[in-house]
């Protein structure tokens, strides 16, 4: 019987160079997950501030992964990629199963003045709109100077069943996603 491979879709952050910068994170995740996992790293419109273009691109990436996979997929988003992943899942739910959702250093709308602006929002009933059977993992660095650590607490309050993991290494987690990989493996075992 052939071994089952779990497909993971890693969504990068926003801004000039975000795809290239987050490539080290995607590589680290693939390395720490090891055999039995395949990590896809699609290029999203990193310099485009239009949520709709991002949501369309995220939908296409998730759809392609689901269509190609034999098992439910794991969805991982870093920074704005995490925020828009959750927004996509809340506003454009997929009829197919998602194995797990992981947000890494994702900003939460209104969590502090630097992250409060028009159009940056999530539904108030976020917990009811996400796939109910998919475990959610929230990872953040205590020393993140881009997205303050307190944003993770706001996600945890909005998604009460989520599990949290704490690390260091700033916004890029020191390009080491060992803690994230361990969290994904634990979520899939639960």
C-alpha positions in Angstrom: 0.0 0.0 0.0 1.5 3.4 -1.0 2.3 5.9 1.8 -0.1 8.8 2.1 1.4 12.3 1.6 -0.2 15.2 3.3 -0.2 18.3 1.2 0.6 21.7 2.8 -0.1 25.1 1.2 2.2 27.8 2.6 1.0 31.4 2.0 3.6 34.1 2.2 3.3 37.6 3.6 2.9 40.9 1.8 5.3 43.6 0.6 8.2 43.9 -1.7 10.4 40.8 -1.5 7.9 38.9 0.8 7.8 35.8 -1.5 11.6 35.5 -1.5 12.0 36.3 2.2 9.3 33.7 3.2 10.9 31.0 0.9 13.2 30.3 3.8 10.2 29.7 6.0 8.5 27.3 3.5 11.8 25.4 3.1 12.2 25.2 6.9 8.6 23.9 7.3 9.2 21.3 4.6 12.4 20.2 6.2 11.0 19.9 9.7 7.8 18.2 8.6 9.9 15.6 6.7 8.7 12.7 4.7 5.0 12.2 4.3 4.4 15.9 3.7 4.6 18.0 0.5 4.8 21.8 0.9 3.5 24.0 -2.0 4.6 27.7 -1.9 2.5 29.6 -4.5 3.5 33.2 -5.4 0.7 35.6 -4.3 0.4 39.3 -5.3 2.9 40.5 -2.7 2.9 44.2 -3.7 -0.8 44.5 -4.3 -2.8 45.9 -1.4 -6.2 44.7 -2.9 -7.7 42.0 -0.7 -9.9 40.7 -3.5 -6.9 39.9 -5.7 -5.2 38.2 -2.7 -8.4 36.3 -1.9 -8.8 35.1 -5.5 -5.1 34.0 -5.6 -5.5 32.2 -2.2 -8.7 30.5 -3.5 -6.9 29.3 -6.6 -3.9 28.0 -4.6 -6.1 26.2 -2.2 -8.3 24.8 -5.0 -5.4 23.5 -6.9 -4.0 21.8 -3.8 -7.3 20.2 -2.9 -7.9 19.0 -6.5 -4.4 17.4 -6.6 -4.5 15.9 -3.1 -5.8 12.5 -2.0 -6.2 13.7 1.6 -7.4 17.0 3.2 -4.8 19.7 3.0 -3.0 21.7 5.7 -3.2 25.5 5.2 -0.4 27.7 6.6 -0.2 31.5 6.3 2.5 33.8 7.5 1.8 37.4 8.4 -0.7 39.0 5.9 -0.8 35.6 4.3 -2.3 34.2 7.5 -4.7 37.1 8.0 -6.0 36.7 4.4 -6.1 32.9 4.7 -8.5 33.2 7.6 -10.5 35.9 5.8 -10.7 33.6 2.8 -11.9 30.6 4.8 -14.5 32.8 6.6 -15.9 34.5 3.5 -15.4 31.9 0.8 -15.7 28.5 2.5 -14.5 25.4 0.7 -16.9 22.5 0.5 -14.0 20.1 1.0 -12.2 19.1 4.1 -9.2 21.1 5.5 -6.9 19.0 7.7 -5.6 21.9 9.7 -5.1 25.7 9.7 -1.9 27.4 10.9 -1.4 31.1 11.3 2.2 32.4 11.9 2.7 36.0 13.1 -0.6 37.0 11.6 -1.9 40.5 12.3 -5.3 40.8 13.8 -7.4 43.8 12.7 -7.6 46.5 15.4 -5.3 44.8 17.8 -3.2 48.0 18.1 -3.1 51.4 16.3 -0.5 50.3 13.8 -2.9 47.6 12.6 -6.1 49.7 12.4 -7.2 50.9 9.0 -10.2 50.8 6.6 -10.7 47.5 4.9 -8.5 45.5 7.3 -11.2 43.5 9.1 -12.5 40.0 9.9 -16.1 38.9 10.6 -17.2 39.2 14.2 -18.3 35.5 14.2 -15.0 34.2 12.8 -15.2 31.1 15.0 -18.5 30.0 13.4 -17.3 30.6 9.9 -14.1 28.6 9.9 -14.1 24.8 9.2 -15.4 23.4 12.5 -13.5 20.1 12.2 -10.1 21.7 11.3 -7.7 22.3 14.2 -6.3 25.8 14.2 -2.7 26.5 15.3 -1.6 30.0 16.2 2.2 30.6 16.3 3.9 33.8 17.2 7.3 35.1 18.4 7.5 37.0 21.6 10.1 39.3 20.0 8.2 40.1 16.8 8.6 43.8 16.1 6.4 43.8 12.9 3.3 42.1 14.3 3.2 42.4 18.1 2.8 39.2 20.1 -0.6 40.4 21.5 -2.2 39.8 18.0 -2.0 36.1 18.7 -4.1 36.5 21.8 -6.8 38.3 19.8 -6.9 35.4 17.4 -7.1 33.0 20.3 -10.0 34.9 21.7 -11.8 34.9 18.3 -11.1 31.2 17.7 -11.5 29.6 21.2 -10.6 26.0 20.1 -7.2 27.1 18.6 -3.9 25.9 20.1 -1.1 28.3 20.6 2.7 28.0 20.2 5.2 30.5 21.3 8.7 31.0 19.8 11.3 33.6 19.3 13.2 34.9 16.2 11.2 37.9 15.3 8.7 38.2 12.6 10.5 35.5 10.5 10.9 33.2 13.5 14.6 33.1 12.8 13.7 31.2 9.6 13.2 28.1 11.8 9.7 26.6 11.7 10.5 23.5 13.9 7.9 24.6 16.5 5.3 25.1 13.7 6.0 21.7 12.2 5.7 20.1 15.7 2.4 21.9 16.2 1.0 20.7 12.8 2.0 17.1 13.5 0.3 17.3 17.0 -2.8 18.9 15.5 -3.1 16.1 12.9 -2.7 13.4 15.5 -5.4 14.9 17.7 
